[in-house]
């Protein structure tokens, strides 16, 4: 809906999104994702389901369907809009998941739904605490090293600074400590609906699985 996109500060309308999906398919891309947000200001259950039906009609192989959250350092954080009541949000979630399942989209992660065999490899790598490169302004990376170090790094955020040769290319780097690794690992893998093999904890962190059984103080 144009009004909802405008309220979110988006510069495109719904027709442009549909045309983009049509163009991707015409160009030969049979495997593509659509991002769709729900729980928008003044959004009703039928509004949300109508948006979802429109997205499903484009026949994407993957759908990222997630609820609007108010993030710090954004306009909505400083000037929060009137969001739907919790009961409406729950109705949207339940009805939307049923609609997606009816059309063959299986939920495999908190906000990700895919047709059989079409789960996003990037998502699965990220949520199983795999390594990834960060390329471009504001990008984040996580890399495991042969000596056991696990480093998170991030690039300079603003494009004008990122492209300025007089300024640092990388904004920062942090080595994850042994004390931080259990939380970091669980924060990611618990997003997956099917869970992960227990052995993955040791494979990804280098720590003994028994550490997860110890109470944290």
Biotite code that builds the C-alpha atoms (Angstrom):
import biotite.structure as struc

atoms = struc.array([
    struc.Atom([0.000, 0.000, 0.000], chain_id="A", res_id=1, res_name="UNK", atom_name="CA", element="C"),
    struc.Atom([1.375, 3.373, -1.059], chain_id="A", res_id=2, res_name="UNK", atom_name="CA", element="C"),
    struc.Atom([0.366, 5.111, 2.166], chain_id="A", res_id=3, res_name="UNK", atom_name="CA", element="C"),
    struc.Atom([2.154, 2.531, 4.317], chain_id="A", res_id=4, res_name="UNK", atom_name="CA", element="C"),
    struc.Atom([5.333, 2.724, 2.222], chain_id="A", res_id=5, res_name="UNK", atom_name="CA", element="C"),
    struc.Atom([5.284, 6.515, 2.463], chain_id="A", res_id=6, res_name="UNK", atom_name="CA", element="C"),
    struc.Atom([4.819, 6.323, 6.229], chain_id="A", res_id=7, res_name="UNK", atom_name="CA", element="C"),
    struc.Atom([7.914, 4.105, 6.401], chain_id="A", res_id=8, res_name="UNK", atom_name="CA", element="C"),
    struc.Atom([9.932, 6.626, 4.417], chain_id="A", res_id=9, res_name="UNK", atom_name="CA", element="C"),
    struc.Atom([10.299, 4.341, 1.381], chain_id="A", res_id=10, res_name="UNK", atom_name="CA", element="C"),
    struc.Atom([10.876, 6.017, -1.999], chain_id="A", res_id=11, res_name="UNK", atom_name="CA", element="C"),
    struc.Atom([9.177, 3.293, -4.072], chain_id="A", res_id=12, res_name="UNK", atom_name="CA", element="C"),
    struc.Atom([5.536, 2.240, -4.321], chain_id="A", res_id=13, res_name="UNK", atom_name="CA", element="C"),
    struc.Atom([3.922, -1.171, -4.506], chain_id="A", res_id=14, res_name="UNK", atom_name="CA", element="C"),
    struc.Atom([3.700, -1.166, -8.298], chain_id="A", res_id=15, res_name="UNK", atom_name="CA", element="C"),
    struc.Atom([7.462, -0.663, -8.549], chain_id="A", res_id=16, res_name="UNK", atom_name="CA", element="C"),
    struc.Atom([8.051, -3.650, -6.289], chain_id="A", res_id=17, res_name="UNK", atom_name="CA", element="C"),
    struc.Atom([5.828, -5.823, -8.484], chain_id="A", res_id=18, res_name="UNK", atom_name="CA", element="C"),
    struc.Atom([7.579, -4.584, -11.628], chain_id="A", res_id=19, res_name="UNK", atom_name="CA", element="C"),
    struc.Atom([10.951, -5.421, -10.071], chain_id="A", res_id=20, res_name="UNK", atom_name="CA", element="C"),
    struc.Atom([9.789, -8.998, -9.452], chain_id="A", res_id=21, res_name="UNK", atom_name="CA", element="C"),
    struc.Atom([8.481, -9.233, -13.029], chain_id="A", res_id=22, res_name="UNK", atom_name="CA", element="C"),
    struc.Atom([11.784, -7.891, -14.395], chain_id="A", res_id=23, res_name="UNK", atom_name="CA", element="C"),
    struc.Atom([13.796, -10.384, -12.330], chain_id="A", res_id=24, res_name="UNK", atom_name="CA", element="C"),
    struc.Atom([11.718, -13.264, -13.649], chain_id="A", res_id=25, res_name="UNK", atom_name="CA", element="C"),
    struc.Atom([11.916, -11.971, -17.236], chain_id="A", res_id=26, res_name="UNK", atom_name="CA", element="C"),
    struc.Atom([15.709, -11.747, -16.901], chain_id="A", res_id=27, res_name="UNK", atom_name="CA", element="C"),
    struc.Atom([15.840, -15.451, -16.049], chain_id="A", res_id=28, res_name="UNK", atom_name="CA", element="C"),
    struc.Atom([15.990, -15.318, -12.262], chain_id="A", res_id=29, res_name="UNK", atom_name="CA", element="C"),
    struc.Atom([13.720, -18.100, -11.035], chain_id="A", res_id=30, res_name="UNK", atom_name="CA", element="C"),
    struc.Atom([15.024, -18.057, -7.456], chain_id="A", res_id=31, res_name="UNK", atom_name="CA", element="C"),
    struc.Atom([14.481, -14.715, -5.714], chain_id="A", res_id=32, res_name="UNK", atom_name="CA", element="C"),
    struc.Atom([13.386, -13.252, -2.391], chain_id="A", res_id=33, res_name="UNK", atom_name="CA", element="C"),
    struc.Atom([10.844, -10.596, -1.476], chain_id="A", res_id=34, res_name="UNK", atom_name="CA", element="C"),
    struc.Atom([11.070, -8.607, 1.751], chain_id="A", res_id=35, res_name="UNK", atom_name="CA", element="C"),
    struc.Atom([7.780, -7.672, 3.379], chain_id="A", res_id=36, res_name="UNK", atom_name="CA", element="C"),
    struc.Atom([7.088, -5.917, 6.676], chain_id="A", res_id=37, res_name="UNK", atom_name="CA", element="C"),
    struc.Atom([3.985, -6.169, 8.841], chain_id="A", res_id=38, res_name="UNK", atom_name="CA", element="C"),
    struc.Atom([2.787, -4.585, 12.074], chain_id="A", res_id=39, res_name="UNK", atom_name="CA", element="C"),
    struc.Atom([2.863, -1.170, 10.398], chain_id="A", res_id=40, res_name="UNK", atom_name="CA", element="C"),
    struc.Atom([1.260, 1.997, 11.805], chain_id="A", res_id=41, res_name="UNK", atom_name="CA", element="C"),
    struc.Atom([-2.553, 1.701, 11.730], chain_id="A", res_id=42, res_name="UNK", atom_name="CA", element="C"),
    struc.Atom([-2.340, -1.637, 9.885], chain_id="A", res_id=43, res_name="UNK", atom_name="CA", element="C"),
    struc.Atom([-5.290, -3.987, 10.259], chain_id="A", res_id=44, res_name="UNK", atom_name="CA", element="C"),
    struc.Atom([-5.266, -7.766, 9.981], chain_id="A", res_id=45, res_name="UNK", atom_name="CA", element="C"),
    struc.Atom([-6.826, -7.618, 6.512], chain_id="A", res_id=46, res_name="UNK", atom_name="CA", element="C"),
    struc.Atom([-4.344, -4.946, 5.396], chain_id="A", res_id=47, res_name="UNK", atom_name="CA", element="C"),
    struc.Atom([-1.439, -7.189, 6.391], chain_id="A", res_id=48, res_name="UNK", atom_name="CA", element="C"),
    struc.Atom([-2.926, -10.279, 4.747], chain_id="A", res_id=49, res_name="UNK", atom_name="CA", element="C"),
    struc.Atom([-3.657, -8.330, 1.578], chain_id="A", res_id=50, res_name="UNK", atom_name="CA", element="C"),
    struc.Atom([0.012, -7.295, 1.387], chain_id="A", res_id=51, res_name="UNK", atom_name="CA", element="C"),
    struc.Atom([1.068, -10.881, 1.950], chain_id="A", res_id=52, res_name="UNK", atom_name="CA", element="C"),
    struc.Atom([-1.281, -12.200, -0.746], chain_id="A", res_id=53, res_name="UNK", atom_name="CA", element="C"),
    struc.Atom([0.156, -9.653, -3.177], chain_id="A", res_id=54, res_name="UNK", atom_name="CA", element="C"),
    struc.Atom([3.679, -10.811, -2.379], chain_id="A", res_id=55, res_name="UNK", atom_name="CA", element="C"),
    struc.Atom([2.769, -14.499, -2.725], chain_id="A", res_id=56, res_name="UNK", atom_name="CA", element="C"),
    struc.Atom([1.149, -13.764, -6.101], chain_id="A", res_id=57, res_name="UNK", atom_name="CA", element="C"),
    struc.Atom([4.600, -12.776, -7.411], chain_id="A", res_id=58, res_name="UNK", atom_name="CA", element="C"),
    struc.Atom([5.675, -16.393, -6.775], chain_id="A", res_id=59, res_name="UNK", atom_name="CA", element="C"),
    struc.Atom([8.987, -15.714, -5.040], chain_id="A", res_id=60, res_name="UNK", atom_name="CA", element="C"),
    struc.Atom([10.827, -18.821, -3.902], chain_id="A", res_id=61, res_name="UNK", atom_name="CA", element="C"),
    struc.Atom([11.701, -17.094, -0.609], chain_id="A", res_id=62, res_name="UNK", atom_name="CA", element="C"),
    struc.Atom([9.891, -14.562, 1.563], chain_id="A", res_id=63, res_name="UNK", atom_name="CA", element="C"),
    struc.Atom([11.340, -12.513, 4.404], chain_id="A", res_id=64, res_name="UNK", atom_name="CA", element="C"),
    struc.Atom([8.226, -11.534, 6.375], chain_id="A", res_id=65, res_name="UNK", atom_name="CA", element="C"),
    struc.Atom([8.985, -9.651, 9.537], chain_id="A", res_id=66, res_name="UNK", atom_name="CA", element="C"),
    struc.Atom([7.386, -7.306, 12.038], chain_id="A", res_id=67, res_name="UNK", atom_name="CA", element="C"),
    struc.Atom([8.316, -3.642, 12.203], chain_id="A", res_id=68, res_name="UNK", atom_name="CA", element="C"),
    struc.Atom([10.534, -2.911, 15.191], chain_id="A", res_id=69, res_name="UNK", atom_name="CA", element="C"),
    struc.Atom([11.563, 0.520, 16.394], chain_id="A", res_id=70, res_name="UNK", atom_name="CA", element="C"),
    struc.Atom([15.355, 0.706, 16.252], chain_id="A", res_id=71, res_name="UNK", atom_name="CA", element="C"),
    struc.Atom([17.534, 3.275, 18.062], chain_id="A", res_id=72, res_name="UNK", atom_name="CA", element="C"),
    struc.Atom([18.945, 6.143, 15.992], chain_id="A", res_id=73, res_name="UNK", atom_name="CA", element="C"),
    struc.Atom([15.948, 6.186, 13.654], chain_id="A", res_id=74, res_name="UNK", atom_name="CA", element="C"),
    struc.Atom([13.132, 8.695, 13.177], chain_id="A", res_id=75, res_name="UNK", atom_name="CA", element="C"),
    struc.Atom([10.565, 6.192, 14.451], chain_id="A", res_id=76, res_name="UNK", atom_name="CA", element="C"),
    struc.Atom([12.594, 5.741, 17.643], chain_id="A", res_id=77, res_name="UNK", atom_name="CA", element="C"),
    struc.Atom([12.543, 9.471, 18.414], chain_id="A", res_id=78, res_name="UNK", atom_name="CA", element="C"),
    struc.Atom([8.992, 9.986, 17.087], chain_id="A", res_id=79, res_name="UNK", atom_name="CA", element="C"),
    struc.Atom([7.265, 6.612, 17.581], chain_id="A", res_id=80, res_name="UNK", atom_name="CA", element="C"),
    struc.Atom([4.141, 6.037, 15.458], chain_id="A", res_id=81, res_name="UNK", atom_name="CA", element="C"),
    struc.Atom([0.953, 4.425, 16.699], chain_id="A", res_id=82, res_name="UNK", atom_name="CA", element="C"),
    struc.Atom([1.484, 0.716, 16.102], chain_id="A", res_id=83, res_name="UNK", atom_name="CA", element="C"),
    struc.Atom([-1.248, -1.975, 16.166], chain_id="A", res_id=84, res_name="UNK", atom_name="CA", element="C"),
    struc.Atom([-2.235, -3.460, 19.520], chain_id="A", res_id=85, res_name="UNK", atom_name="CA", element="C"),
    struc.Atom([-0.487, -6.653, 20.607], chain_id="A", res_id=86, res_name="UNK", atom_name="CA", element="C"),
    struc.Atom([-3.629, -8.723, 19.981], chain_id="A", res_id=87, res_name="UNK", atom_name="CA", element="C"),
    struc.Atom([-3.755, -7.521, 16.372], chain_id="A", res_id=88, res_name="UNK", atom_name="CA", element="C"),
    struc.Atom([-0.039, -8.192, 15.925], chain_id="A", res_id=89, res_name="UNK", atom_name="CA", element="C"),
    struc.Atom([-0.527, -11.754, 17.156], chain_id="A", res_id=90, res_name="UNK", atom_name="CA", element="C"),
    struc.Atom([-3.542, -12.261, 14.857], chain_id="A", res_id=91, res_name="UNK", atom_name="CA", element="C"),
    struc.Atom([-1.445, -11.032, 11.905], chain_id="A", res_id=92, res_name="UNK", atom_name="CA", element="C"),
    struc.Atom([1.384, -13.391, 12.823], chain_id="A", res_id=93, res_name="UNK", atom_name="CA", element="C"),
    struc.Atom([-0.870, -16.453, 13.148], chain_id="A", res_id=94, res_name="UNK", atom_name="CA", element="C"),
    struc.Atom([-2.981, -15.779, 10.079], chain_id="A", res_id=95, res_name="UNK", atom_name="CA", element="C"),
    struc.Atom([0.050, -14.843, 7.982], chain_id="A", res_id=96, res_name="UNK", atom_name="CA", element="C"),
    struc.Atom([1.931, -18.004, 8.892], chain_id="A", res_id=97, res_name="UNK", atom_name="CA", element="C"),
    struc.Atom([-1.122, -20.100, 8.004], chain_id="A", res_id=98, res_name="UNK", atom_name="CA", element="C"),
    struc.Atom([-1.447, -18.318, 4.645], chain_id="A", res_id=99, res_name="UNK", atom_name="CA", element="C"),
    struc.Atom([2.238, -18.856, 3.855], chain_id="A", res_id=100, res_name="UNK", atom_name="CA", element="C"),
    struc.Atom([2.024, -22.555, 4.769], chain_id="A", res_id=101, res_name="UNK", atom_name="CA", element="C"),
    struc.Atom([-1.077, -22.926, 2.594], chain_id="A", res_id=102, res_name="UNK", atom_name="CA", element="C"),
    struc.Atom([0.966, -21.703, -0.380], chain_id="A", res_id=103, res_name="UNK", atom_name="CA", element="C"),
    struc.Atom([3.935, -23.968, 0.283], chain_id="A", res_id=104, res_name="UNK", atom_name="CA", element="C"),
    struc.Atom([6.211, -21.614, 2.213], chain_id="A", res_id=105, res_name="UNK", atom_name="CA", element="C"),
    struc.Atom([7.807, -23.319, 5.210], chain_id="A", res_id=106, res_name="UNK", atom_name="CA", element="C"),
    struc.Atom([9.135, -21.218, 8.077], chain_id="A", res_id=107, res_name="UNK", atom_name="CA", element="C"),
    struc.Atom([12.751, -22.149, 8.774], chain_id="A", res_id=108, res_name="UNK", atom_name="CA", element="C"),
    struc.Atom([13.857, -19.097, 10.726], chain_id="A", res_id=109, res_name="UNK", atom_name="CA", element="C"),
    struc.Atom([12.142, -16.422, 12.840], chain_id="A", res_id=110, res_name="UNK", atom_name="CA", element="C"),
    struc.Atom([11.270, -14.230, 9.861], chain_id="A", res_id=111, res_name="UNK", atom_name="CA", element="C"),
    struc.Atom([12.154, -16.368, 6.836], chain_id="A", res_id=112, res_name="UNK", atom_name="CA", element="C"),
    struc.Atom([9.883, -18.612, 4.776], chain_id="A", res_id=113, res_name="UNK", atom_name="CA", element="C"),
    struc.Atom([10.853, -20.657, 1.732], chain_id="A", res_id=114, res_name="UNK", atom_name="CA", element="C"),
    struc.Atom([9.552, -23.124, -0.788], chain_id="A", res_id=115, res_name="UNK", atom_name="CA", element="C"),
    struc.Atom([11.032, -26.646, -0.433], chain_id="A", res_id=116, res_name="UNK", atom_name="CA", element="C"),
    struc.Atom([14.791, -26.617, -0.902], chain_id="A", res_id=117, res_name="UNK", atom_name="CA", element="C"),
    struc.Atom([14.915, -22.841, -1.331], chain_id="A", res_id=118, res_name="UNK", atom_name="CA", element="C"),
    struc.Atom([16.164, -21.714, 2.068], chain_id="A", res_id=119, res_name="UNK", atom_name="CA", element="C"),
    struc.Atom([18.686, -18.880, 1.721], chain_id="A", res_id=120, res_name="UNK", atom_name="CA", element="C"),
    struc.Atom([22.211, -20.235, 2.034], chain_id="A", res_id=121, res_name="UNK", atom_name="CA", element="C"),
    struc.Atom([23.368, -16.871, 3.372], chain_id="A", res_id=122, res_name="UNK", atom_name="CA", element="C"),
    struc.Atom([20.728, -16.967, 6.104], chain_id="A", res_id=123, res_name="UNK", atom_name="CA", element="C"),
    struc.Atom([21.581, -20.532, 7.079], chain_id="A", res_id=124, res_name="UNK", atom_name="CA", element="C"),
    struc.Atom([25.291, -19.695, 7.258], chain_id="A", res_id=125, res_name="UNK", atom_name="CA", element="C"),
    struc.Atom([24.681, -16.570, 9.315], chain_id="A", res_id=126, res_name="UNK", atom_name="CA", element="C"),
    struc.Atom([22.275, -18.187, 11.769], chain_id="A", res_id=127, res_name="UNK", atom_name="CA", element="C"),
    struc.Atom([24.523, -21.219, 12.270], chain_id="A", res_id=128, res_name="UNK", atom_name="CA", element="C"),
    struc.Atom([27.318, -18.854, 13.376], chain_id="A", res_id=129, res_name="UNK", atom_name="CA", element="C"),
    struc.Atom([29.282, -19.280, 10.172], chain_id="A", res_id=130, res_name="UNK", atom_name="CA", element="C"),
    struc.Atom([31.903, -16.863, 8.870], chain_id="A", res_id=131, res_name="UNK", atom_name="CA", element="C"),
    struc.Atom([31.130, -14.091, 6.386], chain_id="A", res_id=132, res_name="UNK", atom_name="CA", element="C"),
    struc.Atom([32.855, -11.148, 4.731], chain_id="A", res_id=133, res_name="UNK", atom_name="CA", element="C"),
    struc.Atom([31.651, -7.570, 4.994], chain_id="A", res_id=134, res_name="UNK", atom_name="CA", element="C"),
    struc.Atom([32.099, -5.587, 1.779], chain_id="A", res_id=135, res_name="UNK", atom_name="CA", element="C"),
    struc.Atom([31.046, -1.962, 1.417], chain_id="A", res_id=136, res_name="UNK", atom_name="CA", element="C"),
    struc.Atom([30.182, 1.004, 3.604], chain_id="A", res_id=137, res_name="UNK", atom_name="CA", element="C"),
    struc.Atom([28.860, -0.023, 7.018], chain_id="A", res_id=138, res_name="UNK", atom_name="CA", element="C"),
    struc.Atom([29.351, -3.737, 6.333], chain_id="A", res_id=139, res_name="UNK", atom_name="CA", element="C"),
    struc.Atom([30.088, -6.178, 9.154], chain_id="A", res_id=140, res_name="UNK", atom_name="CA", element="C"),
    struc.Atom([32.171, -9.355, 9.002], chain_id="A", res_id=141, res_name="UNK", atom_name="CA", element="C"),
    struc.Atom([32.876, -12.379, 11.195], chain_id="A", res_id=142, res_name="UNK", atom_name="CA", element="C"),
    struc.Atom([35.959, -14.503, 10.589], chain_id="A", res_id=143, res_name="UNK", atom_name="CA", element="C"),
    struc.Atom([37.379, -17.485, 12.460], chain_id="A", res_id=144, res_name="UNK", atom_name="CA", element="C"),
    struc.Atom([41.171, -17.861, 12.386], chain_id="A", res_id=145, res_name="UNK", atom_name="CA", element="C"),
    struc.Atom([43.326, -20.984, 12.541], chain_id="A", res_id=146, res_name="UNK", atom_name="CA", element="C"),
    struc.Atom([44.750, -19.893, 15.903], chain_id="A", res_id=147, res_name="UNK", atom_name="CA", element="C"),
    struc.Atom([41.267, -19.974, 17.465], chain_id="A", res_id=148, res_name="UNK", atom_name="CA", element="C"),
    struc.Atom([40.513, -16.256, 17.366], chain_id="A", res_id=149, res_name="UNK", atom_name="CA", element="C"),
    struc.Atom([37.050, -15.193, 16.219], chain_id="A", res_id=150, res_name="UNK", atom_name="CA", element="C"),
    struc.Atom([36.946, -11.587, 15.063], chain_id="A", res_id=151, res_name="UNK", atom_name="CA", element="C"),
    struc.Atom([34.053, -9.297, 14.265], chain_id="A", res_id=152, res_name="UNK", atom_name="CA", element="C"),
    struc.Atom([34.903, -6.218, 12.195], chain_id="A", res_id=153, res_name="UNK", atom_name="CA", element="C"),
    struc.Atom([32.971, -3.373, 10.641], chain_id="A", res_id=154, res_name="UNK", atom_name="CA", element="C"),
    struc.Atom([33.630, -0.888, 7.852], chain_id="A", res_id=155, res_name="UNK", atom_name="CA", element="C"),
    struc.Atom([33.256, 2.872, 7.947], chain_id="A", res_id=156, res_name="UNK", atom_name="CA", element="C"),
    struc.Atom([29.527, 3.566, 7.878], chain_id="A", res_id=157, res_name="UNK", atom_name="CA", element="C"),
    struc.Atom([28.999, 6.624, 5.654], chain_id="A", res_id=158, res_name="UNK", atom_name="CA", element="C"),
    struc.Atom([29.731, 6.127, 1.923], chain_id="A", res_id=159, res_name="UNK", atom_name="CA", element="C"),
    struc.Atom([31.449, 9.510, 1.624], chain_id="A", res_id=160, res_name="UNK", atom_name="CA", element="C"),
    struc.Atom([33.857, 8.551, 4.417], chain_id="A", res_id=161, res_name="UNK", atom_name="CA", element="C"),
    struc.Atom([34.271, 5.007, 3.151], chain_id="A", res_id=162, res_name="UNK", atom_name="CA", element="C"),
    struc.Atom([35.379, 6.341, -0.238], chain_id="A", res_id=163, res_name="UNK", atom_name="CA", element="C"),
    struc.Atom([37.680, 8.997, 1.235], chain_id="A", res_id=164, res_name="UNK", atom_name="CA", element="C"),
    struc.Atom([41.287, 7.705, 0.941], chain_id="A", res_id=165, res_name="UNK", atom_name="CA", element="C"),
    struc.Atom([42.308, 9.965, 3.817], chain_id="A", res_id=166, res_name="UNK", atom_name="CA", element="C"),
    struc.Atom([40.026, 8.110, 6.227], chain_id="A", res_id=167, res_name="UNK", atom_name="CA", element="C"),
    struc.Atom([40.204, 4.629, 7.690], chain_id="A", res_id=168, res_name="UNK", atom_name="CA", element="C"),
    struc.Atom([38.700, 1.891, 5.530], chain_id="A", res_id=169, res_name="UNK", atom_name="CA", element="C"),
    struc.Atom([37.828, -0.224, 8.565], chain_id="A", res_id=170, res_name="UNK", atom_name="CA", element="C"),
    struc.Atom([36.022, 1.421, 11.463], chain_id="A", res_id=171, res_name="UNK", atom_name="CA", element="C"),
    struc.Atom([36.700, -1.209, 14.118], chain_id="A", res_id=172, res_name="UNK", atom_name="CA", element="C"),
    struc.Atom([37.432, -4.783, 15.107], chain_id="A", res_id=173, res_name="UNK", atom_name="CA", element="C"),
    struc.Atom([36.632, -6.901, 18.146], chain_id="A", res_id=174, res_name="UNK", atom_name="CA", element="C"),
    struc.Atom([37.853, -10.324, 19.199], chain_id="A", res_id=175, res_name="UNK", atom_name="CA", element="C"),
    struc.Atom([35.117, -12.381, 20.825], chain_id="A", res_id=176, res_name="UNK", atom_name="CA", element="C"),
    struc.Atom([36.142, -13.729, 24.210], chain_id="A", res_id=177, res_name="UNK", atom_name="CA", element="C"),
    struc.Atom([35.464, -17.249, 25.440], chain_id="A", res_id=178, res_name="UNK", atom_name="CA", element="C"),
    struc.Atom([32.908, -15.789, 27.851], chain_id="A", res_id=179, res_name="UNK", atom_name="CA", element="C"),
    struc.Atom([31.027, -14.098, 25.001], chain_id="A", res_id=180, res_name="UNK", atom_name="CA", element="C"),
    struc.Atom([30.980, -17.017, 22.576], chain_id="A", res_id=181, res_name="UNK", atom_name="CA", element="C"),
    struc.Atom([28.155, -19.099, 24.142], chain_id="A", res_id=182, res_name="UNK", atom_name="CA", element="C"),
    struc.Atom([25.763, -16.142, 24.031], chain_id="A", res_id=183, res_name="UNK", atom_name="CA", element="C"),
    struc.Atom([26.858, -15.156, 20.517], chain_id="A", res_id=184, res_name="UNK", atom_name="CA", element="C"),
    struc.Atom([26.342, -18.714, 19.273], chain_id="A", res_id=185, res_name="UNK", atom_name="CA", element="C"),
    struc.Atom([22.937, -19.199, 20.911], chain_id="A", res_id=186, res_name="UNK", atom_name="CA", element="C"),
    struc.Atom([21.679, -15.763, 19.889], chain_id="A", res_id=187, res_name="UNK", atom_name="CA", element="C"),
    struc.Atom([22.070, -16.876, 16.275], chain_id="A", res_id=188, res_name="UNK", atom_name="CA", element="C"),
    struc.Atom([21.154, -20.572, 16.190], chain_id="A", res_id=189, res_name="UNK", atom_name="CA", element="C"),
    struc.Atom([18.021, -20.169, 18.301], chain_id="A", res_id=190, res_name="UNK", atom_name="CA", element="C"),
    struc.Atom([16.447, -18.252, 15.419], chain_id="A", res_id=191, res_name="UNK", atom_name="CA", element="C"),
    struc.Atom([16.261, -21.484, 13.425], chain_id="A", res_id=192, res_name="UNK", atom_name="CA", element="C"),
    struc.Atom([13.046, -23.467, 13.794], chain_id="A", res_id=193, res_name="UNK", atom_name="CA", element="C"),
    struc.Atom([14.788, -26.855, 13.399], chain_id="A", res_id=194, res_name="UNK", atom_name="CA", element="C"),
    struc.Atom([17.689, -26.113, 15.747], chain_id="A", res_id=195, res_name="UNK", atom_name="CA", element="C"),
    struc.Atom([21.223, -27.371, 15.054], chain_id="A", res_id=196, res_name="UNK", atom_name="CA", element="C"),
    struc.Atom([23.299, -30.440, 16.007], chain_id="A", res_id=197, res_name="UNK", atom_name="CA", element="C"),
    struc.Atom([24.891, -30.046, 19.438], chain_id="A", res_id=198, res_name="UNK", atom_name="CA", element="C"),
    struc.Atom([28.333, -30.709, 17.961], chain_id="A", res_id=199, res_name="UNK", atom_name="CA", element="C"),
    struc.Atom([28.070, -27.461, 16.009], chain_id="A", res_id=200, res_name="UNK", atom_name="CA", element="C"),
    struc.Atom([28.738, -25.491, 19.207], chain_id="A", res_id=201, res_name="UNK", atom_name="CA", element="C"),
    struc.Atom([32.248, -26.930, 19.495], chain_id="A", res_id=202, res_name="UNK", atom_name="CA", element="C"),
    struc.Atom([32.852, -26.720, 15.756], chain_id="A", res_id=203, res_name="UNK", atom_name="CA", element="C"),
    struc.Atom([31.974, -23.033, 15.623], chain_id="A", res_id=204, res_name="UNK", atom_name="CA", element="C"),
    struc.Atom([33.414, -21.836, 18.935], chain_id="A", res_id=205, res_name="UNK", atom_name="CA", element="C"),
    struc.Atom([36.193, -24.280, 19.804], chain_id="A", res_id=206, res_name="UNK", atom_name="CA", element="C"),
    struc.Atom([34.641, -24.642, 23.285], chain_id="A", res_id=207, res_name="UNK", atom_name="CA", element="C"),
    struc.Atom([33.378, -27.744, 25.061], chain_id="A", res_id=208, res_name="UNK", atom_name="CA", element="C"),
    struc.Atom([29.625, -28.333, 24.870], chain_id="A", res_id=209, res_name="UNK", atom_name="CA", element="C"),
    struc.Atom([29.527, -28.779, 28.654], chain_id="A", res_id=210, res_name="UNK", atom_name="CA", element="C"),
    struc.Atom([29.989, -25.014, 29.030], chain_id="A", res_id=211, res_name="UNK", atom_name="CA", element="C"),
    struc.Atom([26.364, -24.516, 28.013], chain_id="A", res_id=212, res_name="UNK", atom_name="CA", element="C"),
    struc.Atom([25.203, -26.573, 30.989], chain_id="A", res_id=213, res_name="UNK", atom_name="CA", element="C"),
    struc.Atom([26.974, -24.343, 33.511], chain_id="A", res_id=214, res_name="UNK", atom_name="CA", element="C"),
    struc.Atom([24.888, -21.537, 35.060], chain_id="A", res_id=215, res_name="UNK", atom_name="CA", element="C"),
    struc.Atom([26.020, -18.014, 34.178], chain_id="A", res_id=216, res_name="UNK", atom_name="CA", element="C"),
    struc.Atom([26.624, -15.519, 36.977], chain_id="A", res_id=217, res_name="UNK", atom_name="CA", element="C"),
])
